[in-house]
Amino acid sequence: MPEDPRRALPSVDSLAARLGVRPEPHGMVTEAARRVLEGARTAAAAGQEPDPEALVRRLAAELDRGVTPSLRRVINASGVLLQTNLGRAPLGRKALEAMADVAAASNLEYDLESAGRGSRHEHVRELIRRTTGAADGIAVNNNAAALFMVLQAFCQGREVIVSRGQAVEIGGGFRIPDVLRQSGARLVEVGTTNRTYAEDYAAAITPETAAILRVHASNFKVIGFTAEPSSAELAEVARRHGVRLFDDLGSGCLVNTEDYGLEHEQTVQESLAAGVDLALFSGDKLLGGPQAGIIAGDAGLVGELRRHPLARALRLDKFAIAALNATLLSYVFERQDTEVPLWRMLRASEVGLKRRAGRWAKAGGEGARVVPATTMVGGGSLPGQGAATWCTELRSPQGASDLAGCLRDQPVPVIGRIEREGVLLDPRTVDPSDDRSVAEAITNALSQLSR
Ligand SMILES: *Cc1c(COP(=O)(O)O)cnc(C)c1O
């Protein structure tokens, strides 16, 4: 009778000793060795001869995995500029430098003139005012927090009127009716899913009404027989009845999207000029900055928000403030097309994109070709809107899903998208400084699959 293969397995200590010197503490090494041997024991019980060299390699890999931080850099070649799953807007060099600059000490809450206490909220006021035209502004953790704070501060225990077509789910379990309920406000829905008129809002106003809330339908589009009153029409209704108008813009665009070949997206400036009391928007969507929620508008209301206890709970950290200011400053100098990666990427020429896609295709050899495609804006901004681009299409006999997996398994994971049995890699959403990494990933992935 053959000997039980489990008896050939090394002990925890001898396996750990064969690994040589590692930077991890001894306890971590023995724990990992125990896990590796556990797996090997199961395999041996099924009759598999243990391979001592493979065990050492597995132990090293197990330890490497343990010290790799969970959050890490990837290359977004998906062709979606604002991928919520990939961290939304890529930050530019100016924003990164500004963050590094305040990493040690800064005057975050220190008044350099009086040597006394300052407020972090002061740092963003002026640039929000300058870029949006608002009387005042404040920035908090994200737009969801901004909306929650505004509703809680001004609408708690009272009614808020929302169009049926705008009582939507924004994504990631963020539903307008739920946020309203959580904030202590009562939702009053008016109109129908496809058509709501200014009179519908007017008819719903009671002494209990605190505000009208307009919500940008960020991630979907109702087409055909539709109607929604404009911000200006709503502002007129709100003023006539003495209630407030809040405009949750979502994406927070400061530029004319038509200049970038996209449909017009209402800008923050337009919303405020139409007479809304407060405009709310994200920092990391069409603004192209860090995660933040910006509230711009009436000075009295913003002042109240600044003094609200939630301003402390939802405040930005120094890095986000630095990055937000650097991003806003690019708009002040009208340098967003070169300094804010989102707009720079949208401006990238098709000729240049085709050339880059061609170089990547060369790295893929037989399994690659250049195809025309569309880059999407994404991030719940401009649904269905995109820019013409050129992609590298990769194909493998093993199938697109295995190939995409192999690209994700590279030292710097490359994220593509699967279309018509191929994997598409879009150079428009990739910074050119990452082109070499993408080419290497393509070569590696295809050769690993054909092995
Ligand atoms: C994206 C979005 C939000 C949420 O913004 P975050 O910054 O992700 O919290 C809220 N409202 C609208 C209309 C949005 O598009």
The ligand as an SDF file (V2000), in Angstrom:
LIG
                    3D

 15 15  0  0  0  0  0  0  0  0999 V2000
  -23.9440   61.9010   -8.0970 C   0  0  0  0  0  0  0  0  0  0  0  0
  -25.1370   62.5840   -7.5660 C   0  0  0  0  0  0  0  0  0  0  0  0
  -25.3280   62.6940   -6.1820 C   0  0  0  0  0  0  0  0  0  0  0  0
  -24.3720   62.1040   -5.2020 C   0  0  0  0  0  0  0  0  0  0  0  0
  -23.1680   62.7830   -5.2460 O   0  0  0  0  0  0  0  0  0  0  0  0
  -21.8640   62.1790   -4.4720 P   0  0  0  0  0  0  0  0  0  0  0  0
  -20.8500   63.2460   -4.6230 O   0  0  0  0  0  0  0  0  0  0  0  0
  -21.5380   60.9150   -5.1620 O   0  0  0  0  0  0  0  0  0  0  0  0
  -22.2920   61.9660   -3.0700 O   0  0  0  0  0  0  0  0  0  0  0  0
  -26.4470   63.3460   -5.7390 C   0  0  0  0  0  0  0  0  0  0  0  0
  -27.3360   63.8610   -6.5990 N   0  0  0  0  0  0  0  0  0  0  0  0
  -27.1920   63.7860   -7.9300 C   0  0  0  0  0  0  0  0  0  0  0  0
  -28.2200   64.3710   -8.8300 C   0  0  0  0  0  0  0  0  0  0  0  0
  -26.0840   63.1290   -8.4600 C   0  0  0  0  0  0  0  0  0  0  0  0
  -25.9310   63.0240   -9.7780 O   0  0  0  0  0  0  0  0  0  0  0  0
  1  2  1  0
  2  3  1  0
  2 14  2  0
  3  4  1  0
  3 10  2  0
  4  5  1  0
  5  6  1  0
  6  7  2  0
  6  8  1  0
  6  9  1  0
 10 11  1  0
 11 12  2  0
 12 13  1  0
 12 14  1  0
 14 15  1  0
M  END
$$$$
